[in-house]
């Protein structure tokens, strides 16, 4: 006897379908409703602003950019969270937030250090000028007044420098103006008898290509009767970079030193 095997049709579930007939409905998931997600414009804007906020190291006028980027990033992240998948760009918002915070912290530390370094350079330059005049080196003192180091002549050769100033009408007038300055004449007369000390910084301007420092110095000396006298001098120094050449920045005095009376006096 042969064993009768069950028909394949008997293994089908009793769904009312005839063998070989397709089901009434069939879904492979391809037509399932997929949620639509779009990029958050706020997150993209915050990221772009955070990149621009790095320019704050060039000028303090752009210090508002990192704060604006933080505000935009926070709003963008909040919107993405509430959208429940309808918005994406969380990584952009988080990156913008991080870059802005780094820019603010770095700028807060870097700018005071940079300005302190500029004031120190200016102080060194002013002291060199004072010492130059006290030593009677008029050629160097005059050229430090008008020119950066790359524009100064060979002031060490006095026998060539003085005739050149007198033979040129413009330079002669400039030299007369310099020597007519009362502070220059006083320093030349006092020489090493003058005790020059830094008093305070009056103002400081920081720009990408130029820096300016205004400082006050006290000059103390003894008169013929042995009494000590003091006057104050306002010095204005300008630091700039040469155009068209890769050189270090230089300093010059502008304008002439002037007498100054501090407010506390």
VEXDREN-2710 file (C-alpha; in Angstrom, 1 decimal):
% VEXDREN-2710
k/r/px/py/pz
1/UNK/0.0/0.0/0.0
2/UNK/1.2/3.4/-0.8
3/UNK/0.9/6.1/1.9
4/UNK/-1.3/8.9/0.8
5/UNK/0.5/12.2/1.2
6/UNK/-1.5/15.2/2.0
7/UNK/-2.1/17.7/-0.8
8/UNK/-0.2/20.9/-0.8
9/UNK/-3.5/22.7/-1.0
10/UNK/-4.5/21.3/2.4
11/UNK/-1.5/23.0/4.0
12/UNK/-2.8/26.5/3.1
13/UNK/-4.6/28.3/5.8
14/UNK/-8.3/28.4/5.5
15/UNK/-8.5/32.0/4.3
16/UNK/-11.2/31.4/1.7
17/UNK/-8.7/31.8/-1.1
18/UNK/-8.5/29.4/-3.9
19/UNK/-5.1/27.8/-4.6
20/UNK/-3.1/29.9/-7.0
21/UNK/-5.3/33.0/-6.6
22/UNK/-3.6/36.3/-5.4
23/UNK/-4.6/37.8/-2.1
24/UNK/-7.1/40.6/-2.0
25/UNK/-4.4/43.0/-0.7
26/UNK/-0.6/42.8/-0.6
27/UNK/1.9/45.2/0.9
28/UNK/5.7/45.0/0.9
29/UNK/6.1/48.3/2.8
30/UNK/7.1/50.3/-0.3
31/UNK/3.9/52.3/-0.2
32/UNK/4.0/52.9/3.6
33/UNK/3.7/56.5/4.5
34/UNK/7.2/57.9/5.2
35/UNK/7.6/61.1/7.3
36/UNK/9.0/64.1/5.4
37/UNK/12.1/65.8/7.0
38/UNK/13.7/69.0/5.9
39/UNK/16.8/70.9/6.9
40/UNK/16.4/73.6/9.6
41/UNK/17.2/76.9/8.0
42/UNK/17.9/78.3/11.5
43/UNK/20.5/75.6/12.2
44/UNK/22.2/76.4/8.9
45/UNK/22.1/80.1/9.5
46/UNK/23.5/79.6/13.0
47/UNK/26.4/77.5/11.6
48/UNK/27.3/80.2/9.0
49/UNK/27.1/83.0/11.6
50/UNK/29.3/80.9/14.0
51/UNK/32.0/80.6/11.2
52/UNK/31.8/84.4/10.7
53/UNK/32.2/84.9/14.4
54/UNK/35.8/83.7/14.2
55/UNK/36.5/87.1/12.5
56/UNK/36.1/88.6/15.9
57/UNK/39.9/88.1/16.3
58/UNK/40.4/90.7/13.6
59/UNK/38.3/93.4/15.0
60/UNK/36.2/93.8/18.2
61/UNK/33.4/95.4/16.2
62/UNK/32.2/91.9/15.3
63/UNK/32.0/90.8/18.9
64/UNK/28.2/90.5/18.6
65/UNK/28.4/87.6/16.0
66/UNK/29.1/84.7/18.4
67/UNK/26.3/85.8/20.7
68/UNK/24.0/86.0/17.7
69/UNK/25.1/82.5/16.6
70/UNK/24.4/81.1/20.1
71/UNK/20.9/82.6/20.1
72/UNK/20.1/81.2/16.6
73/UNK/21.6/77.8/17.5
74/UNK/19.5/77.5/20.7
75/UNK/16.3/78.4/18.8
76/UNK/17.2/76.0/16.0
77/UNK/17.8/73.1/18.4
78/UNK/14.5/73.8/20.2
79/UNK/12.6/73.8/16.9
80/UNK/14.2/70.6/15.8
81/UNK/13.3/68.9/19.1
82/UNK/9.7/70.0/18.9
83/UNK/9.4/69.0/15.2
84/UNK/9.6/65.3/16.1
85/UNK/11.5/64.3/13.0
86/UNK/10.1/66.9/10.6
87/UNK/13.4/68.9/10.9
88/UNK/17.0/67.8/10.8
89/UNK/20.2/69.7/11.4
90/UNK/20.8/69.0/15.0
91/UNK/24.6/68.5/14.3
92/UNK/24.8/71.9/12.6
93/UNK/23.1/73.6/15.5
94/UNK/25.4/71.9/18.1
95/UNK/28.5/72.7/16.0
96/UNK/27.4/76.4/15.8
97/UNK/26.9/76.5/19.5
98/UNK/30.3/75.0/20.2
99/UNK/32.2/77.3/17.8
100/UNK/30.5/80.4/19.2
101/UNK/31.3/79.5/22.8
102/UNK/34.9/78.8/21.8
103/UNK/35.1/82.1/20.0
104/UNK/33.8/84.0/23.0
105/UNK/36.1/82.3/25.5
106/UNK/39.1/82.6/23.3
107/UNK/38.5/86.2/22.4
108/UNK/37.9/87.1/26.1
109/UNK/41.3/85.7/26.9
110/UNK/43.2/86.7/23.8
111/UNK/42.2/90.3/23.4
112/UNK/43.4/91.5/26.9
113/UNK/46.7/89.7/26.4
114/UNK/47.1/91.2/22.9
115/UNK/46.3/94.7/24.1
116/UNK/48.7/94.3/27.0
117/UNK/51.4/93.3/24.6
118/UNK/50.7/96.3/22.4
119/UNK/51.0/98.6/25.4
120/UNK/54.3/97.0/26.4
121/UNK/55.6/97.5/22.9
122/UNK/54.5/101.2/22.9
123/UNK/56.2/101.7/26.3
124/UNK/59.5/100.3/25.0
125/UNK/59.3/102.5/21.9
126/UNK/58.5/105.6/23.9
127/UNK/61.4/104.9/26.3
128/UNK/63.8/104.5/23.4
129/UNK/62.7/107.9/22.0
130/UNK/63.1/109.6/25.4
131/UNK/66.6/108.1/25.7
132/UNK/67.5/109.1/22.1
133/UNK/66.6/112.7/22.8
134/UNK/68.4/112.7/26.2
135/UNK/71.5/111.4/24.4
136/UNK/71.3/114.3/21.9
137/UNK/70.6/112.0/18.9
138/UNK/68.4/114.5/17.0
139/UNK/68.5/112.6/13.7
140/UNK/67.1/109.4/15.1
141/UNK/64.6/111.2/17.3
142/UNK/63.3/113.2/14.4
143/UNK/62.9/110.2/12.2
144/UNK/61.2/108.2/14.9
145/UNK/58.8/111.0/15.0
146/UNK/57.7/110.7/11.4
147/UNK/58.9/107.4/9.9
148/UNK/58.6/103.7/10.7
149/UNK/61.9/101.8/10.9
150/UNK/61.8/100.8/7.2
151/UNK/61.6/104.5/6.1
152/UNK/64.4/105.9/8.3
153/UNK/67.7/106.9/6.8
154/UNK/71.3/106.4/8.0
155/UNK/71.0/108.7/11.0
156/UNK/74.3/107.4/12.5
157/UNK/76.3/109.5/9.9
158/UNK/75.6/112.9/11.4
159/UNK/78.2/114.6/9.2
160/UNK/76.1/113.5/6.2
161/UNK/72.6/113.8/7.8
162/UNK/72.8/117.5/9.0
163/UNK/73.8/119.0/5.6
164/UNK/71.1/117.0/3.9
165/UNK/68.4/118.4/6.2
166/UNK/69.6/122.0/5.6
167/UNK/69.9/121.6/1.8
168/UNK/66.3/120.3/1.5
169/UNK/63.7/123.1/2.1
170/UNK/61.0/120.7/3.3
171/UNK/63.3/118.7/5.6
172/UNK/64.8/121.9/7.0
173/UNK/61.4/123.2/7.9
174/UNK/60.5/119.9/9.5
175/UNK/63.8/119.9/11.5
176/UNK/63.1/123.5/12.7
177/UNK/59.6/122.5/13.8
178/UNK/61.0/119.5/15.7
179/UNK/63.7/121.5/17.5
180/UNK/61.2/124.3/18.3
181/UNK/59.1/121.8/20.3
182/UNK/59.4/122.8/24.0
183/UNK/59.5/119.2/25.2
184/UNK/62.3/118.3/22.8
185/UNK/64.3/121.3/23.9
186/UNK/63.8/120.5/27.6
187/UNK/64.9/116.9/27.2
188/UNK/67.9/118.0/25.1
189/UNK/68.9/120.5/27.8
190/UNK/68.2/118.2/30.8
191/UNK/69.9/115.1/29.3
192/UNK/70.4/112.4/31.9
193/UNK/69.2/114.7/34.7
194/UNK/65.6/114.0/33.7
195/UNK/64.0/111.0/35.4
196/UNK/61.3/109.7/33.1
197/UNK/58.7/107.3/34.3
198/UNK/55.5/105.8/32.9
199/UNK/52.4/107.3/34.5
200/UNK/49.4/105.7/32.8
201/UNK/47.8/104.7/29.5
202/UNK/45.3/107.3/28.3
203/UNK/43.8/105.4/25.4
204/UNK/44.3/102.5/23.1
205/UNK/42.9/101.7/19.7
206/UNK/43.2/98.2/18.2
207/UNK/42.6/97.6/14.5
208/UNK/43.6/94.8/12.1
209/UNK/46.3/96.8/10.3
210/UNK/47.1/99.6/12.8
211/UNK/47.3/100.2/16.5
212/UNK/47.5/103.4/18.4
213/UNK/48.5/104.0/22.1
214/UNK/48.4/107.2/24.0
215/UNK/50.4/107.2/27.2
216/UNK/51.3/109.7/29.8
217/UNK/54.9/110.0/31.2
218/UNK/56.2/112.0/34.1
219/UNK/59.5/113.9/33.8
220/UNK/61.1/114.9/37.1
221/UNK/64.2/117.0/37.4
222/UNK/66.0/119.3/39.8
223/UNK/66.2/123.0/39.1
224/UNK/69.1/125.2/39.9
225/UNK/68.0/125.5/43.6
226/UNK/67.8/121.8/44.0
227/UNK/64.1/121.6/44.1
228/UNK/62.4/118.8/42.3
229/UNK/60.0/119.7/39.6
230/UNK/57.7/117.4/37.5
231/UNK/55.8/117.8/34.3
232/UNK/53.8/115.3/32.3
233/UNK/54.1/114.5/28.6
234/UNK/51.5/112.9/26.3
235/UNK/53.0/110.4/23.9
236/UNK/51.1/109.1/20.9
237/UNK/52.5/106.0/19.2
238/UNK/51.2/104.3/16.1
239/UNK/52.0/100.7/15.1
240/UNK/51.5/99.6/11.5
241/UNK/52.7/97.0/9.0
242/UNK/54.6/97.9/5.8
243/UNK/52.7/97.7/2.5
244/UNK/53.9/95.3/-0.2
245/UNK/56.5/93.6/1.9
246/UNK/56.6/90.9/4.5
247/UNK/58.2/92.6/7.4
248/UNK/57.6/93.0/11.1
249/UNK/55.4/95.9/12.3
250/UNK/57.0/99.2/13.2
251/UNK/56.2/102.2/15.5
252/UNK/56.4/105.9/15.1
253/UNK/55.4/109.0/17.1
254/UNK/52.5/111.0/15.9
255/UNK/52.1/113.9/16.5
256/UNK/54.8/115.8/18.5
257/UNK/54.9/115.1/22.2
258/UNK/52.8/117.6/24.2
259/UNK/52.5/118.8/27.7
260/UNK/49.6/117.2/29.6
261/UNK/47.9/117.7/32.9
262/UNK/46.2/114.6/34.3
263/UNK/42.6/115.1/35.6
264/UNK/43.7/114.1/39.1
265/UNK/46.0/117.1/39.2
END
